[in-house]
Amino acid sequence: MVEGLWKAREMPLRDGLYRPDDTGLELHVHGPGAYHPDAGQPIPFRVGGPFDVAQAIEEHGIEDVDTYFESPLPDGAGWMSGGGGGGMGNIGYLARLNADRSLRWAAVMFHSNPFVGVRFQGMSAVFTNDWGNRLLLDLMNPVLV
């Protein structure tokens, strides 16, 4: 399911870290709004327990995604991709791709807003959304490898 959605440029409409083997982990991401006093600040990002991906798709549906960037990883082992989805412009996604651009994982975040860029600090990545908020991820974290 997940790989087919990725190839069709779609993703489930539930916060989650999705893998091509159709497993998912809960994501807890709360990004401040554009006019919120915290705009331009770090985005909290916490990974939770597993959930049923098929049930999430059935209950929450799917959404088209637009890619705003695709950047090679510093170690040359793959790519990071990011962008957003429909709704009211509040959905963001990040995806780690293998060297052949096949999906390793995709993170869908309903309240993050679209991600528009990335810069790397070693194997850590700092993603920026369209409000100037930043999300720092250690790409060597076992959950994100």
C-alpha positions in Angstrom: 0.0 0.0 0.0 2.6 2.6 1.1 4.9 2.0 -1.8 2.0 2.2 -4.2 0.8 5.5 -2.7 4.4 6.9 -2.9 4.7 6.0 -6.6 1.3 7.7 -7.2 2.5 10.8 -5.3 0.0 10.2 -2.5 0.2 9.6 1.3 -2.1 8.6 4.1 -3.8 11.6 5.9 -2.7 10.5 9.4 0.5 11.6 11.2 2.9 8.7 10.9 6.2 7.3 9.8 5.4 5.0 7.0 7.6 2.3 5.5 7.2 0.4 2.2 6.6 -2.9 4.1 3.2 -1.3 5.2 4.3 -0.7 8.8 3.8 2.6 10.6 4.8 4.4 13.7 2.9 7.2 15.3 4.3 10.7 15.0 3.5 13.5 17.4 4.3 16.8 15.7 2.8 20.1 16.7 3.9 23.0 14.6 3.0 26.6 15.5 0.9 28.6 13.0 2.3 31.4 10.8 1.0 34.1 13.1 1.7 32.2 16.3 4.4 33.9 18.5 6.5 30.7 18.2 6.7 30.9 14.3 10.3 30.4 13.2 11.1 28.1 16.2 12.0 24.4 16.3 9.2 21.9 15.5 8.8 19.2 18.2 9.0 15.7 16.8 8.3 12.5 18.8 8.0 9.0 17.4 5.5 6.7 19.2 4.3 3.1 18.9 3.2 1.1 15.9 -0.3 1.4 14.3 -2.2 -0.4 11.6 -1.5 1.4 8.3 -4.5 -0.2 6.4 -6.8 1.0 9.1 -5.3 4.5 9.1 -5.9 4.7 5.3 -9.4 3.5 5.6 -10.3 5.9 8.4 -8.3 9.0 7.3 -8.0 8.7 3.6 -5.2 9.7 1.3 -3.9 13.0 -0.1 -1.8 14.0 -3.1 1.6 15.4 -2.1 3.8 18.0 -3.9 7.6 17.7 -3.7 9.4 20.9 -2.9 12.9 19.6 -2.7 15.0 16.5 -3.2 18.6 16.6 -1.9 21.3 13.9 -1.8 22.4 12.7 1.6 25.9 13.7 2.6 27.1 10.1 2.6 25.8 9.5 -0.9 23.6 6.6 0.2 20.3 8.1 -0.8 18.1 11.2 -0.8 15.9 13.3 1.4 12.7 14.6 -0.1 10.1 17.0 1.3 7.0 18.9 0.5 3.4 19.1 1.5 -0.1 18.0 0.7 -3.5 19.6 0.3 -5.9 20.4 3.0 -5.5 24.0 4.0 -1.8 24.1 3.4 -1.0 22.6 6.8 0.3 19.1 5.8 4.0 18.5 5.5 5.9 15.4 4.5 9.5 14.2 4.6 10.8 11.1 2.9 14.1 9.2 3.0 14.9 7.5 -0.3 17.5 4.9 -1.2 20.2 5.7 -3.8 17.8 4.5 -6.6 15.1 6.8 -5.1 12.9 4.0 -3.9 11.2 4.8 -0.6 12.8 3.9 2.7 10.3 5.9 4.8 7.9 8.8 4.6 6.8 10.9 7.6 3.5 12.6 7.2 2.7 15.5 9.6 -0.7 17.1 9.5 0.2 20.3 11.4 3.8 20.9 10.3 3.1 22.8 7.1 5.0 21.9 3.9 8.8 21.5 4.1 10.6 23.6 1.6 14.3 22.9 2.2 17.0 21.0 4.0 20.6 21.5 5.1 22.8 18.9 6.5 25.2 18.9 9.5 26.9 15.6 9.1 24.2 13.0 9.1 21.8 15.3 10.9 19.3 17.2 8.8 17.6 20.6 9.5 14.4 20.9 7.6 12.6 24.2 7.1 8.9 24.6 6.5 7.2 27.4 4.7 6.8 29.4 8.0 10.5 29.3 8.7 10.1 26.7 11.5 12.9 24.1 11.8 12.8 20.4 12.4 16.1 18.7 13.3 16.4 15.0 12.7 19.4 12.7 13.4 19.3 10.5 10.3 21.4 7.9 12.1 18.7 7.4 14.7 17.7 3.7 14.3 14.0 4.7 13.7 15.1 6.9 10.8 17.8 4.8 9.1 
